[in-house]
Amino acid sequence: MQQTEIHAIVRSMQIRHQAFINGEYVDAHSKQTFSVINPANQEHLAEVTRCDQDDVNHAVRAARAAFNSGIWSRADPEFRKSVLLKLAALVRQHADELAVLECLDTGKTISDCIHEIGTDVPNFLQWYAELADKYFGKIPQTGRQSMALITREPVGVAGLVLPWNFPLVMASWKVAPALAVGCSVVVKPAEEAPLTTLRFAELAREAGVPAGVLNVVPGYGHEAGAALGKHPDVDVISFTGSTEVGRLFMKYSGESNLKGIALEMGGKSPFIVLDDACINDELIEHAANSAFWNAGQNCSANMRQIVAKPLVEEFTQAIADRVARYTVGDPLNLETNIGCMISHTHHARVNKYIELGKAEGAIKLPELHQPAQGNFINPTIFANVTGEMTIAKDEIFGPVLGIMTVNSIESAIALAKDTDYGLHATLFTQDIDRALHVARELPCGTISINGFTEGDIKTPFGGYKQSGSLSRDNGTEAIEQYLQTKTIWICTKSVGS
Ligand code: NAD
């Protein structure tokens, strides 16, 4: 997409702002709305339907009725596959419009939005569409007096609660596997960034997803989110967001119908450089990207960069030089590398951590950019960070990187482990034995060796410790969240001799 096309799309943008329930766009019963603002320039984008318990009840009733009717849940898997493939094609067809909408709604860079929506989202949909007719039950060995069938069934109504940092990517991570196996879903997008998910619902309808199978209830967490979490007729919640809110969903489940809870939450992931690594452009590119991708608003951001003492000076200088070349500013500009914080409140929170880092004695490297305005925060690097500092412990969720120094591989492992989180880690070393040793020692869901990556759609993604529950998004593992296991035991009689 060219810059002129981006601005043309902005000018002609039609924004879907109502809830999507039972195949239709509807207002809240209360008629209440909330304002959605472009965080990059404070422009008002839409008055979005503010769903509360009544609307969540309406959506869950629709989802349950669709599920019980069997129109989707008991349809041939080839049918679900063909509809989801069509949905993937429609997202590709409308990718430019959706990417611009995502950019306006979140302040993410347009180049990231183009990649996420033009490539990642349709690929996820397509991958799970293809899986719809390729998962199987099992038949264990029994004697001749019986036959046992271990079968898989869709769990029913799934509530999908989403964060704001990758809105349509997160929606597709959950909607695609849930729909592929036959569930009906009620999606609760983050109040900061609901717009692409609302538009996606329209494309799902056009692709042929039957009414009631996919519902979207925008609104606040303590209203729509809590109503979904506590609803007695929701069978499972798949949640991505903060650890604090993840805990609440466990509580909601205990206080209601003991629905299944799948949690993908925060992190404070390490990026470890052992003393045999070579500090070159490639390593530095990975280090900078692991911290500042999405302006640091990323659950797997590698914000504790733990570097062997002999290399730390060279590493610090090289990453500062790289980061200085980032362009911070207008998210709609194709040249921009770092967009803005999602909101004024979040901006203030991240700035507080920068002040705290200075007060705690970490050394803030000199400013690499012109002073930032509005909700923008320049990439910030602290050297001499130690494990006790708050900036080394809390998930800041902004562009604030801490560099820590270690004297040995064992102290690198100990420091990397010294966290309540366990989502991700990156390790640079040239020694395969050391790589495997560290990979086996670290309690985290993904460890990436000699390059920063979260993996891809084929590999499961989720966290150890307080970063997640046992569930995983992505890979064939993701469908487990949305399936029940049923044993059918058949007692047989011998026939003949
Ligand atoms: P959040 O926890 O504030 O909100 C997530 C969702 O929960 C939103 O839809 C919100 O409306 C809802 N919610 C908020 N309060 C609620 C309540 N009281 N009851 C019910 N629902 C409620 O998280 P966020 O700020 O949107 O996203 C940032 C967090 O998400 C970070 O911690 C980040 O690490 C995490 N995250 C994790 C992953 C992963 O895969 N592990 C991916 C992306 C983001």
Boltz pocket constraint, residues with backbone or C-beta under 6 A from the ligand:
constraints:
  - pocket:
      binder: B
      contacts: [[A, 161], [A, 162], [A, 163], [A, 164], [A, 165], [A, 166], [A, 188], [A, 189], [A, 190], [A, 191], [A, 219], [A, 220], [A, 221], [A, 222], [A, 223], [A, 224], [A, 225], [A, 226], [A, 229], [A, 240], [A, 241], [A, 242], [A, 243], [A, 244], [A, 245], [A, 246], [A, 248], [A, 264], [A, 265], [A, 266], [A, 267], [A, 298], [A, 299], [A, 300], [A, 395], [A, 397], [A, 423], [A, 461], [A, 462], [A, 463], [A, 467]]
      max_distance: 6.0
